Amino acid sequence: MKIRQLNLVAALCSTLLTVPAALASLTLYEAVDIAIEQDTTRLQLDYQSQAIRQSAVAAGQWMDPKLKVGVGGLPVDSFSMNDDMMTNVSVGLMQTFSRGNTLALQETRGGIEADSMELAMDLRALELSRTITDLWIELYYLRQSHELLLTRQNLLERQHSEVIESYALGNNADAEAVLAVEISQGRIEQQLLANQQLQRVQLARLTEWLGSDLAAVDASHLPEWPTLQQMLQTPSRWTEQLLSHPSVRQLDKLIDLRANDVDIANEAYKPEFGVEMMYGYRQAEDMGGRQASDLVSVSLTMDLPLFTNKRQDKRLNAAQLNMVAGRAQRDTWLRQLHAEITRLEQETAITQQRIDTYQDHIIARSKTRLATVESSYESGFATFADVIQASDELLTVEMELARVKADHHQRLNQQAYFLNRYF
């Protein structure tokens, strides 16, 4: 009964977890492209960018002129248009002109905001590349671990059959071996179930971006990093590459935006103008019996920014301080990026050394130890529990190697994100 349960679990795990790989139709690069193409956040940012550009054009236009229609000098005793020659029907237009070049600067400001929104789209695409790649690497590790566990389970099943047969023939010494194998089988069963759960979690997270394409995911290979490796070999180019990162370029746009605010604050020292022209039509006669002449009036209004110390000066100072703060923010972020790249470079060097050590020494020695223990068991100098322990140790170091490989590529993924060097 125990063997049947273990076989059923193994078959179920194998069926559920190898179907996506069997399709083998969706690579990591294709998955990233699909995620970026179907991302609704980028679509939202695109629409917001277009909306800001439209609003910027509107913000840069003159105010609509105002039409003024009225009757002036109308006597209240008769309400006649002909009794008093001061009575007139007037029609006028008024137009306001903003301070200096403020309107053009406001339109420019909107364009800068729209450019920043487009850079947010680029940053979102880069973040999606990092997220999908990270999930892909973790899924690769889980599937590699699953294969190692299945291999170990198959070996335990054969060993279980052998010790059962030996025990049935009357070899009482194998009673302990039967228990050791069954305990190890139970542990492998739990590890397989935990692995299956983690794989489903990773696949569920990928569902957000891949949707129906999830079934075609083939995470059987780790990513390749040709463009990243070229960049890592030339550290002198890192600073230039970091300057082109969308997050840094967004901060550049923030500085441009605040510099534009300084220009707008300077325009506040200039007066705002208003022009008004009125035409008055008169029907009454003048004192000489002739029809009174029509009237025309033109006026110019303007405000005088004379008291600037508490308004314009403060706004200008605030705009200048914000611009300096933006530059400091950009410099701080660049230093953080440099520190991250340096840290990741050191960590990837260490993880590569660990991979080499596992592959060149630890794995080989673990296999040698297992072969030695098996030989000692056959010669009667070791127990079957020793064989199980040596086999478990080999499985442990093989899974540790798979974990270190995944960690190594996840650090490469971080470097690819900061240096914008994917695939």
C-alpha positions as CSV (number, residue, x, y, z in Angstrom):
1,M,0.0,0.0,0.0
2,K,2.8,2.4,0.9
3,I,4.5,1.8,-2.5
4,R,1.2,2.3,-4.4
5,Q,0.7,5.7,-2.6
6,L,4.2,6.8,-3.4
7,N,3.9,5.7,-7.1
8,L,0.6,7.6,-7.3
9,V,2.1,10.8,-5.9
10,A,5.0,10.5,-8.3
11,A,2.8,10.0,-11.3
12,L,0.5,12.9,-10.3
13,C,3.5,15.3,-9.8
14,S,5.1,14.2,-13.0
15,T,1.9,14.7,-15.0
16,L,1.0,18.1,-13.5
17,L,4.5,19.6,-13.7
18,T,5.7,18.3,-17.0
19,V,2.8,19.3,-19.2
20,P,4.0,22.9,-19.7
21,A,7.5,21.7,-20.5
22,A,6.2,19.1,-22.9
23,L,4.6,21.8,-25.1
24,A,8.0,23.5,-25.4
25,S,6.6,26.3,-27.4
26,L,7.2,29.4,-25.3
27,T,10.7,30.6,-24.5
28,L,11.7,33.2,-21.9
29,Y,12.2,35.8,-24.5
30,E,8.8,35.2,-26.0
31,A,7.2,35.2,-22.5
32,V,8.8,38.6,-21.8
33,D,7.5,40.0,-25.2
34,I,4.0,38.7,-24.4
35,A,4.0,40.2,-20.9
36,I,5.1,43.6,-22.2
37,E,2.6,43.5,-25.1
38,Q,-0.3,42.5,-22.8
39,D,0.5,44.8,-19.9
40,T,-2.4,47.1,-19.1
41,T,-0.3,49.3,-16.9
42,R,1.8,50.3,-19.9
43,L,-1.4,51.0,-21.8
44,Q,-2.6,53.2,-19.0
45,L,0.7,55.1,-19.0
46,D,0.4,55.5,-22.8
47,Y,-3.1,57.0,-22.5
48,Q,-2.0,59.3,-19.7
49,S,0.9,60.5,-21.8
50,Q,-1.4,61.4,-24.7
51,A,-3.8,63.1,-22.4
52,I,-1.0,65.2,-20.9
53,R,0.2,66.3,-24.3
54,Q,-3.4,67.3,-25.3
55,S,-3.8,69.3,-22.0
56,A,-0.4,70.9,-22.6
57,V,-1.5,72.3,-25.9
58,A,-4.6,73.7,-24.4
59,A,-2.7,75.2,-21.5
60,G,-0.5,77.2,-24.0
61,Q,-3.3,79.1,-25.7
62,W,-4.6,82.6,-25.0
63,M,-7.8,82.9,-23.0
64,D,-10.9,83.3,-25.1
65,P,-11.9,86.9,-25.8
66,K,-15.0,88.2,-24.0
67,L,-17.9,89.9,-25.7
68,K,-19.6,92.8,-23.9
69,V,-23.0,94.1,-25.0
70,G,-24.9,96.8,-23.1
71,V,-26.9,100.0,-23.1
72,G,-25.6,103.1,-21.4
73,G,-27.1,106.5,-20.5
74,L,-30.7,105.3,-20.8
75,P,-33.1,107.7,-19.1
76,V,-35.3,105.9,-16.6
77,D,-38.3,108.3,-17.0
78,S,-38.9,107.3,-20.6
79,F,-36.6,104.5,-21.4
80,S,-36.3,106.0,-24.9
81,M,-33.2,105.6,-27.0
82,N,-33.8,109.0,-28.7
83,D,-34.3,111.4,-25.8
84,D,-30.7,111.8,-24.6
85,M,-27.7,111.9,-26.9
86,M,-25.7,110.2,-24.2
87,T,-27.8,107.1,-24.6
88,N,-26.0,104.4,-26.6
89,V,-25.9,100.7,-27.4
90,S,-22.4,99.5,-26.9
91,V,-20.6,96.3,-28.2
92,G,-17.1,95.5,-27.1
93,L,-14.4,92.9,-27.1
94,M,-11.9,92.2,-24.3
95,Q,-8.8,90.1,-24.5
96,T,-6.3,89.2,-21.8
97,F,-2.6,88.4,-22.4
98,S,-0.7,86.4,-19.9
99,R,2.6,87.4,-18.3
100,G,5.5,87.3,-20.6
101,N,6.1,83.9,-22.1
102,T,4.1,82.0,-19.4
103,L,1.8,80.2,-21.8
104,A,4.6,78.8,-24.0
105,L,6.4,77.7,-20.8
106,Q,3.2,76.0,-19.6
107,E,2.9,74.1,-22.8
108,T,6.5,73.1,-22.6
109,R,5.9,71.9,-19.1
110,G,3.2,69.6,-20.2
111,G,5.4,68.2,-22.9
112,I,8.1,67.4,-20.3
113,E,5.5,65.6,-18.1
114,A,4.4,63.6,-21.1
115,D,8.0,62.6,-21.9
116,S,8.4,61.5,-18.3
117,M,5.3,59.4,-18.6
118,E,6.7,57.7,-21.8
119,L,9.9,57.0,-19.8
120,A,7.7,55.4,-17.2
121,M,6.5,53.0,-19.9
122,D,10.1,52.1,-20.7
123,L,10.8,51.6,-17.0
124,R,7.7,49.4,-16.7
125,A,8.9,47.2,-19.6
126,L,12.3,46.8,-18.0
127,E,10.6,45.9,-14.7
128,L,8.5,43.3,-16.4
129,S,11.6,41.8,-18.0
130,R,13.1,41.5,-14.6
131,T,10.0,40.1,-13.0
132,I,9.3,37.5,-15.7
133,T,13.0,36.5,-15.8
134,D,13.1,36.1,-12.0
135,L,10.0,33.9,-12.0
136,W,11.4,31.9,-14.9
137,I,14.7,31.2,-13.1
138,E,12.9,30.2,-9.9
139,L,10.6,27.9,-11.9
140,Y,13.6,26.4,-13.6
141,Y,15.2,25.7,-10.2
142,L,12.0,24.0,-8.9
143,R,11.7,21.8,-12.0
144,Q,15.3,20.8,-11.8
145,S,14.8,20.0,-8.1
146,H,11.7,18.0,-9.1
147,E,13.7,15.9,-11.5
148,L,16.3,15.2,-8.9
149,L,13.6,14.2,-6.4
150,L,12.0,11.9,-8.9
151,T,15.3,10.2,-9.7
152,R,15.9,9.7,-6.0
153,Q,12.4,8.4,-5.5
154,N,12.8,5.8,-8.3
155,L,16.1,4.7,-6.8
156,L,14.4,4.3,-3.4
157,E,11.7,2.2,-5.0
158,R,14.2,-0.2,-6.4
159,Q,16.1,-0.3,-3.1
160,H,12.8,-1.0,-1.3
161,S,12.0,-3.9,-3.5
162,E,15.5,-5.4,-3.0
163,V,15.4,-5.2,0.8
164,I,11.9,-6.5,0.9
165,E,12.9,-9.5,-1.1
166,S,16.0,-10.0,1.1
167,Y,13.9,-9.7,4.2
168,A,11.3,-12.2,2.8
169,L,14.2,-14.7,2.4
170,G,14.8,-14.6,6.1
171,N,17.5,-12.0,6.4
172,N,16.4,-10.3,9.6
173,A,19.3,-7.7,9.3
174,D,17.3,-6.1,6.5
175,A,14.4,-5.2,8.8
176,E,16.3,-2.0,9.7
177,A,17.0,-1.3,6.0
178,V,13.3,-1.6,5.2
179,L,12.5,1.1,7.8
180,A,15.3,3.3,6.6
181,V,14.1,3.2,3.0
182,E,10.5,3.8,3.9
183,I,11.4,6.8,6.1
184,S,13.5,8.2,3.2
185,Q,10.6,7.6,0.8
186,G,8.3,9.6,3.1
187,R,10.7,12.5,3.2
188,I,11.0,12.5,-0.6
189,E,7.2,12.4,-0.9
190,Q,6.9,15.5,1.3
191,Q,9.6,17.3,-0.7
192,L,7.8,16.5,-4.0
193,L,4.5,17.9,-2.6
194,A,6.2,21.0,-1.4
195,N,8.0,21.4,-4.7
196,Q,4.7,21.0,-6.6
197,Q,3.1,23.7,-4.4
198,L,5.9,26.1,-5.1
199,Q,5.7,25.5,-8.8
200,R,2.0,26.2,-8.8
201,V,2.7,29.5,-6.9
202,Q,5.2,30.5,-9.6
203,L,2.9,29.6,-12.4
204,A,0.0,31.5,-10.8
205,R,2.2,34.6,-10.6
206,L,3.0,34.3,-14.3
207,T,-0.7,34.0,-15.1
208,E,-1.0,37.8,-14.4
209,W,1.0,38.6,-17.6
210,L,0.9,35.4,-19.7
211,G,-2.8,34.4,-19.3
212,S,-3.7,31.6,-21.8
213,D,-0.1,31.4,-22.9
214,L,0.9,30.0,-19.5
215,A,0.4,26.4,-20.6
216,A,3.2,26.8,-23.2
217,V,5.9,27.9,-20.7
218,D,9.1,26.0,-21.2
219,A,11.4,26.8,-18.2
220,S,13.8,24.0,-19.0
221,H,16.8,26.3,-19.6
222,L,18.4,29.1,-17.8
223,P,18.6,32.5,-19.6
224,E,21.6,33.4,-21.7
225,W,23.2,36.8,-21.3
226,P,25.3,37.7,-24.4
227,T,24.7,41.4,-24.4
228,L,25.0,41.6,-20.6
229,Q,28.3,39.7,-20.6
230,Q,29.7,42.1,-23.2
231,M,28.8,45.1,-21.0
232,L,30.2,43.5,-17.8
233,Q,33.5,43.1,-19.6
234,T,33.8,46.8,-20.1
235,P,33.3,48.5,-16.6
236,S,34.3,51.9,-18.1
237,R,31.0,51.9,-20.0
238,W,28.8,51.3,-16.9
239,T,28.4,55.0,-16.0
240,E,27.3,55.9,-19.5
241,Q,24.9,52.9,-19.5
242,L,23.4,53.8,-16.1
243,L,22.8,57.4,-17.4
244,S,20.5,55.9,-20.1
245,H,18.5,53.9,-17.5
246,P,14.8,54.9,-17.7
247,S,14.7,55.7,-14.0
248,V,17.7,58.1,-14.4
249,R,16.2,59.7,-17.5
250,Q,13.0,60.2,-15.5
251,L,15.0,62.2,-13.0
252,D,16.5,64.2,-15.8
253,K,13.0,65.1,-16.9
254,L,12.2,66.0,-13.3
255,I,15.1,68.4,-13.3
256,D,14.0,69.9,-16.7
257,L,10.5,70.2,-15.3
258,R,11.7,72.2,-12.2
259,A,14.0,74.3,-14.4
260,N,10.9,75.1,-16.4
261,D,9.1,76.1,-13.2
262,V,12.0,78.5,-12.5
263,D,11.4,80.1,-15.9
264,I,7.7,80.4,-15.1
265,A,8.5,82.0,-11.8
266,N,10.7,84.6,-13.5
267,E,7.8,85.4,-15.8
268,A,5.7,86.3,-12.8
269,Y,7.7,89.6,-12.5
270,K,6.2,90.8,-15.8
271,P,2.8,92.4,-16.0
272,E,-0.4,90.8,-17.3
273,F,-2.2,92.9,-20.0
274,G,-5.8,93.3,-20.9
275,V,-7.1,95.1,-24.0
276,E,-10.7,96.3,-24.3
277,M,-12.4,98.0,-27.3
278,M,-16.0,99.3,-27.2
279,Y,-18.2,100.7,-30.0
280,G,-21.2,102.8,-28.9
281,Y,-24.2,103.4,-31.3
282,R,-26.3,106.5,-30.6
283,Q,-29.8,107.3,-32.1
284,A,-30.5,110.7,-30.4
285,E,-29.8,114.0,-32.0
286,D,-27.2,116.5,-30.8
287,M,-27.9,120.1,-29.9
288,G,-27.7,121.1,-33.5
289,G,-30.4,118.7,-34.6
290,R,-28.0,116.2,-36.2
291,Q,-27.7,112.6,-35.2
292,A,-25.1,112.2,-32.5
293,S,-21.9,110.6,-33.5
294,D,-21.2,107.0,-32.5
295,L,-18.6,106.4,-29.8
296,V,-15.4,104.3,-29.8
297,S,-13.4,103.6,-26.7
298,V,-10.1,101.6,-26.3
299,S,-8.6,100.8,-22.9
300,L,-5.5,99.0,-21.7
301,T,-5.3,97.4,-18.3
302,M,-2.3,95.9,-16.6
303,D,-1.3,94.7,-13.2
304,L,1.9,96.1,-11.6
305,P,3.9,93.5,-9.7
306,L,5.5,96.0,-7.4
307,F,5.4,94.2,-4.1
308,T,7.3,91.1,-5.0
309,N,9.2,90.3,-1.8
310,K,6.4,88.1,-0.3
311,R,5.0,86.5,-3.5
312,Q,7.2,86.4,-6.6
313,D,10.5,86.3,-4.8
314,K,9.3,83.4,-2.6
315,R,7.9,81.4,-5.5
316,L,11.1,81.9,-7.4
317,N,13.2,80.8,-4.5
318,A,11.0,77.8,-4.0
319,A,11.3,76.8,-7.7
320,Q,15.1,77.2,-7.6
321,L,15.4,75.1,-4.4
322,N,13.2,72.4,-5.9
323,M,15.5,72.2,-9.0
324,V,18.5,71.8,-6.8
325,A,16.7,69.1,-4.8
326,G,16.0,67.3,-8.1
327,R,19.6,67.3,-9.0
328,A,20.6,66.0,-5.6
329,Q,18.0,63.2,-6.0
330,R,19.4,62.2,-9.3
331,D,23.0,62.2,-8.0
332,T,21.9,60.0,-5.0
333,W,20.1,57.5,-7.3
334,L,23.1,57.3,-9.5
335,R,25.3,56.5,-6.6
336,Q,22.9,53.8,-5.4
337,L,22.9,52.3,-8.9
338,H,26.7,52.2,-8.9
339,A,26.7,50.6,-5.5
340,E,24.2,48.0,-6.6
341,I,26.2,47.1,-9.7
342,T,29.4,46.8,-7.7
343,R,27.7,44.6,-5.1
344,L,26.1,42.4,-7.7
345,E,29.5,42.1,-9.5
346,Q,31.1,40.8,-6.4
347,E,28.2,38.5,-5.5
348,T,28.1,36.9,-9.0
349,A,31.9,36.3,-8.8
350,I,31.4,34.5,-5.5
351,T,28.4,32.4,-6.8
352,Q,30.4,31.4,-9.9
353,Q,33.2,30.2,-7.6
354,R,30.6,28.2,-5.6
355,I,29.3,26.7,-8.8
356,D,32.8,25.7,-9.9
357,T,33.5,24.2,-6.4
358,Y,30.3,22.1,-6.5
359,Q,30.9,20.9,-10.0
360,D,34.6,20.2,-9.7
361,H,34.8,18.9,-6.2
362,I,31.8,18.4,-4.0
363,I,29.5,16.5,-6.5
364,A,32.4,14.2,-7.6
365,R,33.4,13.5,-4.0
366,S,29.8,12.8,-2.9
367,K,29.4,10.3,-5.8
368,T,32.7,8.7,-4.8
369,R,31.6,8.5,-1.2
370,L,28.3,6.9,-2.2
371,A,30.1,4.3,-4.3
372,T,32.5,3.5,-1.4
373,V,29.6,3.1,1.1
374,E,27.7,0.8,-1.3
375,S,30.8,-1.3,-1.7
376,S,31.3,-1.4,2.0
377,Y,27.6,-2.4,2.4
378,E,28.1,-5.3,-0.1
379,S,31.2,-6.4,1.9
380,G,29.3,-6.2,5.2
381,F,31.3,-3.3,6.6
382,A,28.4,-0.8,6.4
383,T,24.7,-0.8,7.1
384,F,22.0,0.0,4.6
385,A,21.2,3.1,6.6
386,D,24.7,4.3,5.7
387,V,23.9,3.8,2.0
388,I,20.7,5.8,2.5
389,Q,22.6,8.6,4.2
390,A,25.2,8.8,1.5
391,S,22.5,8.9,-1.2
392,D,20.6,11.7,0.7
393,E,23.9,13.7,1.0
394,L,24.4,13.4,-2.8
395,L,20.8,14.6,-3.4
396,T,21.4,17.5,-1.0
397,V,24.5,18.7,-2.7
398,E,22.9,18.3,-6.2
399,M,19.9,20.4,-5.0
400,E,22.3,22.9,-3.4
401,L,24.1,23.3,-6.8
402,A,20.8,23.9,-8.5
403,R,20.0,26.6,-6.0
404,V,23.3,28.3,-6.3
405,K,22.9,28.3,-10.1
406,A,19.5,29.9,-9.8
407,D,20.8,32.5,-7.3
408,H,23.7,33.3,-9.7
409,H,21.3,33.9,-12.6
410,Q,19.0,36.0,-10.5
411,R,21.9,38.3,-9.7
412,L,22.7,38.4,-13.4
413,N,19.0,39.3,-13.9
414,Q,19.5,42.3,-11.5
415,Q,22.5,43.4,-13.4
416,A,20.7,43.2,-16.7
417,Y,17.9,45.4,-15.2
418,F,20.3,48.1,-13.9
419,L,22.4,48.1,-17.1
420,N,19.4,47.7,-19.4
421,R,21.0,44.7,-21.1
422,Y,18.4,42.0,-21.6
423,F,18.9,39.2,-24.1
